[in-house]
């Protein structure tokens, strides 16, 4: 009987505590992301799909947590972070706000630009 009641009343798990960075830590994090991102784009020699980019960033960071990181959410967070950091070379092009949709490229290298039609 208790099992039946547990189906209707789930336990509330509190969210993990918020993580705050100092200004210096934030700057270092953005520098690390731009280094990793530009290296991934140069290795690919072309625009990198956002999901592939997110997977490769996770491989480079090697998270050691017991919980897996959901790739679509991580890729969407990377898309928003790259867009907001306004780096002079590392850019993201996304035609929509759907999670995981877009390409990461090097703005100073025309070989890595995503193809745009004349329309």
Buried (B, 14 or more C-beta within 10 A) or exposed (E): EEEEEEEEEEEEEEEEEEEEEEEEEEEEEBEEBBEBBBEBBEEBEBBBBBBBBBBBBBEEEEEEEEEEEEBBEBBBEBBEBBBEBEBEBBBBBBEEEEBBBBBBBBEEBEEBBBEEEEE
